[in-house]
Amino acid sequence: MLSADDGFVTFNDEAEQYLCAAVLRPGNVTATAGAVGILRRLTALIRGSFSKARIRIRLDGGFANPEVLAFLDAEPGVEYVVAMASNAVLNRKAEEAMQVARVLAGLTDQTEHVYGEAHYAAGSWKQERRIIIKAEVVRTEGKAPKDNPRFVITNMKQTPQWLYEEVYCQRGEIENRIKELHAMEIDRTSCSRFWANQFRVLLTAAAYVLMQELRLCAAGTNCARAQVWTLRERFLKLGARVMVSVRRMVVHLPRSFPFLTTFRHMALELKASPS
């Protein structure tokens, strides 16, 4: 079994998350295998191009291991938020906030959460780190209340609520990009050799980058944030007459094409000549 790890980079408040890494790994190794090498290369590339940039790294819970955290702590000027699975010690540290959340959920009969923080060091860590606590009680109609504590490791100094909601929760947009990659079958690794499958992953990644560029060309239209499958259905899977000569290629679209205005906008952004 094989699994692909994907990395994305976002600049300031831009809506797009740019695919910057697509690495295949055997399914019998942890998600952290090779993670430090990828992070080291990416941070070096970003610093090489944007020397004054502040780098903020957000990672899912599978990456909360000593090697990755030690690398992040050693990198100057790097901020990070890393999810961490709950354990008995963290649950004890979150209990006070959980009690408050249970009371609030009982009063409102709605899902409630309370934020807190603690310092914590796992047995394999060499130092304590700041842990953001989201003490949540989930209320669903017809079901008993359910405790749902969440934990995030960080070296940032802002309030727990801001860090969780404004920084960590932005991973939701990345999840949408990952769904797009899977829709393009980046996980289709049916070759018999590992490196052949890695090549397939890179081909899918290259195709996805082209689709991202197409979406960027749609800025200012109703397709500016369209998913890749929507772009494919509207602008690639269409009936047209293509005429090719020595000097140019002309695409004749049907008069009934419903997305002609957006298509023309995107074509002009791609430096096509209007006719």
Residue, then its C-alpha position, 0 to 999 in steps of 0.5 A: m500500500l502507498s500513500a501520497d503526502d501533499g504540501f501547500v503554500t499560501f502567501n499572505d491573504e491570498a485565497e489560493q493554496y499552491l501545491c508545492a510538494a507531492v511525495l509518495r511514501p510506503g503505506n507501512v511507514t509513519a507520516t513523518a518519514g521524510a517530513v523534516g527533509i521536505l520542510r528543510r528544503l521548502t523553508a530554504l526555497i521560500r527564504g531564498s525567494f522571499s528573504k524577509a518573509r515570516i514563515r508559518i507552518r501548519l501540520d496535522g496530528g500525524f506530524a507531532n513527533p520529536e524530530v519534526l518539533a525539534f526541527l521547527d524549534a531550531e528554525p529561526g523565525v518560523e512559527y508553527v501550529v501542530a495538532m496533537a492526539s489526546n492522551a491521559v495527561l493532556n485530558r487531565k490538563a484540559e479537565e477544568a476547561m471541559q467542566v466549564a464547556r459541559v456546564l455551558a452546553g447544559l445551559t444552552d443545549q448547544t455545542e459549546h467550547v472553551y479555550g485554554e492552554a498548558h505547558y506539556a512535555a511528552g516522554s520523548w521530548k527534551q523540553e516543554r512546549r505550549i499546548i492550546i486546548k479546545a475543550e468542546v462538548v458536542r450536542t446532537e439532537g437525539k444523542a448524549p453530549k460528547d466530550n471532544p477535546r482538541f490540542v495544538i502545539t505551538n510556539m506562537k504567543q497569541t491567545p488560544q482562541w485566535l490561534y485555534e480559530e484563525v490559524y489552525c482551523q484554516r487547514g479546512e481550505i487545504e482539505n478542499r485542495i486535497k479533495e481536488l487532488h484525489a478527484m484527479e486520482i493522485d492516489r492511483t498508484s497501480c504500477s508495480r514499481f515504487w518510482a513509476n508510481q512516484f512519477r504518476v504522482l508528479l504527473t498528477a501534481a503537474a496537471y493540478v498546478l495547471m488547473q490552479e493557473l486556470r483558476l487564477c485566470a478566472a479571477g473576477t468571474n463566477c469561477a474564481r473559486a470553482q473546484v477543479w472538476t467544475l473547471r474541467e467540466r465547463f472549460l475543458k470537456l466541451g465541443a469545439r472546432v479547432m483549426v490549426s495553421v502555420r501561424r495560429m490555432v483558432v478555437h470555434l465555440p458554439r453560440s449556445f456555450p453558456f460560459l463564453t464570457t468566462f472562457r473569453h476572460m480566461a483565454l485573454e488572461l492566457k494571452a490568447s488573441p481576441s477575434 
